[in-house]
């Protein structure tokens, strides 16, 4: 499985200038290649190379940098086409879709640039890299990362690494090919009910409350609104400084929750059953004040974190249909909208079971997970002679 390790570069002053100029140059060239691709009807990568490679070389890009720039542009159009096909940019004729299809893809001046082993070499013992720039190859650029990240780089780094600049700081995002553990036969399933009030509730009793995270989001949202209304230079500078802070906090919270769930499943030799919540933002209709809460709900990120940590540990994961899991009694299977008394309380109208609503839903998800797993499992019945 593919994982990424992010390292922070610590270049000298002249190295900073070279790296910054390199990103500006390659992304300016990428915008030109994108315009050519748009005019030519977005040809295949080999065909696009015939139209642009010589010009990129004349602009000072090395052979590998030119190839990566062309590939970056072609991959961007492939992603755009996939998003249009999946309906992520709206229906045919919608304003957002027309805007995306009517002009070439543009790259930011500091957009990421891929490097392979011909353009970038790592010295793990010294924690330095040697990297190609438009001013020539610069050596001895120091980097820092966690001890676990350095170990993963030494043992599993493969393929390309991306050079990224964020607020004047340079990072290398390296791809690592980590072997997966062999999946075991689960002894039952842990159901995980995802929500906004409670981020995750499991059938084993673990509950991650969303109160602190929701307060954190509201505090940052109110501060952003205040600074945007103020509109002064210092307010804009503070907005830029706080950029991505909320996102990093949410990501860290999701990783902690995912690690807790996967560790519990591995300890008990159980599988994990998750709700398939794809398309929920298109299905659910809410009042305007509630839309921000729904659209900032990072359930997909949490699900991906659980899935990749489970794959790395060999824990089986299945996705189940979430329909009526919050209205169905986990004891007798009776479905009734009135069973869900309020946010926290579940009382079955048939058998009288009283339970926490999210805990009841997590048991239903665990039961459906076992059904899905058994339906997909190979038959162990001996063949008839």
N, C-alpha and C positions, 0 to 999 in steps of 0.2 A: 504494500500500500504506500501511497505517496503522502509524505508530510513535508512541511516547510519549516525551516529554521531561520529566524531573522537575527542578523548581527548588525551592530552599530559600528560604522566606520569612524575612525578618529584621525582624519587626514590633517597634514600641515596646511598652512595658508596657501602656498602655491599649488598644492594638490587639490584643495577645495576649488580654486579657480579653474583648474583643468577638468575636474569632474563636472562642474557646473556648465562649463562651455561645451563639454561633450554631450550632456543631456539636451541642451538647447539646440545644438547642431543636428543631432540624430532625430529629434522630434520635429524640427523644422523640415528636415528631409522627409520624414514620415508623412507630414501634411501634404507635401508635394506628390509623393507616391500615391497617397489616398485620392488626390484630385485626378491623377492619371488613371487610377483604377476606376474611378467613378465615370470618367469620360469614356473609357473603353468597355464599360458594362461589367466591371469587376471580373476580369479574366482569371484563369487559374494561376497559381503561384509561378509556375514555369513561364507562362506567357507574360505575366506581369514583369518578371525578371528581365525579359528581353527588351521591354520598353523603358526600364528604369535603371538597370544595374550600371551602365556606363556613366550615366549622369551622376549617380551617387558616388562613384569612384572619383569623378572630377571635383566633387564637393568636399573631398578630403576624408571620406569614410574608408576604412579598411575593407578588405574583401569580406571578412566575417561580419563586420558591423553592417555592411550594405545588405548582406543576405538576411541578417536578423531583422533589419528595418523592413524589408519587403515582406518577410514572413509575419512580422507584427501587424502590418497593415492588412494582409490577407486574412489573418486570424480574427482581426476586429470585424471585418465584413462577414466572416463566417458566423461569428457570434450574433451580429445584428440580424442576419438571415434567420438564425435559429430562434431569436426572440420574437421576430415577426411571425414566424410559423407557429410558435407556441401561444401567440396572442398576448404577449407581455407588453406590447406597445399599443394595444387597443385593436378595435375592429377595423376592417378596410374602410378607408375614408375618414377615419378619426383624425383630429388635429395633431395628436402626438405622433401617430404613425406617418402622416403626410410629411411632417417636419423631419422625421428620421430618414425617410426615403428620398427627400427632395434635394439633399446636399451631401457632399463628401463627409466622411467621418473625420473629425478634428482631434488632434492630440495636444494635450497641455504641454507647455514648455518643459515641465519637470516630470512628464509621464515616464513610467518605468521602461528601462531598456534591457532586453535579455542579453546575457553573456554566456558563452560556452567555454570549454576548457582551453581553447586556443586563444581566447581574449582575456581569460581570468585564471589565475593559478593561486592556490591556497597554501600557506605555510602554517600548519596547525600548531607546531611547537612554539614558534615565535609569535603566533596570532597576528599574522600580517597577510596581505594579499598583494599580488601584482596584477595590475589592471590596465587594459588598453584605453587610451583617450585620444582625442583629436590632436593633442599636443605631444603625442608619443606615449610609450608605455611607462607608467609610474610604478615604482617598486617600494616595498616596505610600508604600505598603507596599513596602519594598525586597526584592529577591530576588537570589540569586546562582546561577549555573550555569556550566558549562564554556563555552568559546568556541564549540565545535562545537554544543553544545546551543542557545546563543543564536542562532547562525546559522540552525539548523533552525527555531527558533521564528519568526524574522523572515520566513523564506521560505515555510514550509509549514504553519504552525499553522492548523488549521480545527476547527470543532465545539466540543465541550464540554471543560472542564477540571475536574478533581476536586480539592477541598480535603481534605487528609488531615493528621491530627495523630498523630505518633509520639513517645512519651516526651517530650512537652512541646515538640516541634519541629514546625512547620507546613511542609507541602509542597504545591505545586501540580503535578499531573500533567496535562500538556497533550497533546492528540491532534494529530498532524501527518500530513498526507496527502502522502507522498513519492512522486514518480513512479517507476515501475519502468523499468529498462533493458529494451530488447527482447532476448528470448532468442535466442541464436545456435545454429547447428547444431554440436553437440559433436563434437570429434575424439577419440573414445574417452571412457571414464568412469573416474573415480577411485572405487574401492570403499572404503567406510568401515565397518570392523568395530568395533562398540561393545562395551565390556566394563567390568568392575569393576577387575580387576588392571591392564589397560591401557585407559584411558578411550576412546581412539580410535586405531585403526591403519589407515593408508591403503595402498592398493596401490602408491603412489609411494615408500613408504619412511618416511613421517612416522609417529611413534609418540608418543602422549601418555601417559606412565606415570601410573598412579593411586596410586603409593606415597605421595607427599607429601599428596595429598588425603585418602587413607584414614587416614593418621596424624593429619591435622588433625581429621578427624571423630571419631576415637577419643579424641583429647585433649579435645575439647569434650564428648563424651559422658561421659567419666570425670569431668570437672569438674562437669557438670550433676548426675550421680548423687551426687557428694560434697556439693554444696551443698544438694540436695533432702533428703538424709538429715540434714544439719545443722539445717535448718529455722529458723534464727534470722533476725532482721530484716535483719542485714547480709548474710546469705547470700541472702535473697530479693532484696535490693537489687542484689547482684552478678549474680544470675540475670537480673533485668530489664535490667541494663546490657548484658549479653552477648547479649541476645535478638536473633535474626536475624543475628548475626555469622557463624556458620557458613554460613547460607544465602547471604549476600552473597559470601563467599569462593568457594563452589561456583559461583555465578552468574558471577562474574568469570573463574574458570578456564574455564568452558564457553564464554564469549564469546571468550577468547583462542584456544582450540582451534578454534572455528568460524571465526574470522577467518583463521587460518592455512590451514585447509583450503580455504576459498572463494578466498583469494588465489592459492593454488597452482592451483586449477582455472581461474580467470580467466586466469592467466599462460600456461597451456598450452592454452587454448581447449577444455578438457575439461568434461564434465558430472560430476555427483556422484550416486553410487548409495548409498542408505541402507537399512538394514534396517527392515522394518515390525515393530516390537516391541510393538505394541498388545496389551494383555491379558496380558503376560508375567507380571505379578504374580499373576494369577488362575490361570495355567496351571502355574507352577512351585511345587513343594512342597519346603520346606526345613526343616531342624531349627531350633529356636527361636533358638540363638545366631547363625544365619546370616540370619535374617529382617530384622534391623536393617540389615545391609549391603545386602540386595537392595532394601528399601523406601526406602533413602536414595540409591539409584542414580538420578541425575538424567538418565537417557538421553533422556527426552522433552524436557527443557529444552534439552539439547545439540542434539537434532534440530531443534527449532524455531528455535534460533539459526542453525544452518547454513542452514535453509530460507529464513528471511527475509533473511539476508545475501546468499544466492545470488540471490534474486529481485531484490534491490536492485542487484546487479551484472550481472543478465542471465544468470546461470549456470543451465543446466537441472539440475533435481533430479528423480530418480525414486526410488520406494520399491519394494523387492523382498522376496520371501518369504525369510526367513532360514533355512528348514528345511534342515538337513544341510550348511550352508556350512562348519561347523567339522570335518565328517567327510569331506568330498569333496575329492579331489585336484584342484588347479587345472590340472594338466597333462594327466591322462588321464581325469578325471571319475569315478574309482572311489570308491564310497561304502562306508565300513566304520568302525564305531565304534572299532575297534582302531587306525585310522590316527592318531587323536589319542592319542599316547603319554602326555603329561601336559599341564600348563597351557601350556607354551611350545613343546613339540616336536611336530612333525607328520612322520610317516614313512609314505609310501604303501605299502600292502601289495602293490600291483599293479606299479607301475613303479619303486618305490624312491626317489622324490623325497623329500629331506629339506628341511624349511623351518620357519620360525617359524610356529606354529599360527595366530596372529592374522593374520600376513601372508598365509598361504595362504587364510584365510577372506575377507580383503579382496579378493583376486584373484577369488575365486568371486563375490563380490557385484558387482564391476566387470563381470564377464562377464554376469551376470543383468541388470545395469542396461542394458547395450547391447541385450540381447534385448527387454527391456520397452520401451525407446525405439523400436527398430525396429518392434515390433508396433503401437505407437500412432502411428507417423509416417504421413503421407499418402503414397500411392504416387506415385513419380516416373516410372513406366513410361508412355511415350506411348500415347495411346488408339489402339485398332485402327481403321484407316480402314474 
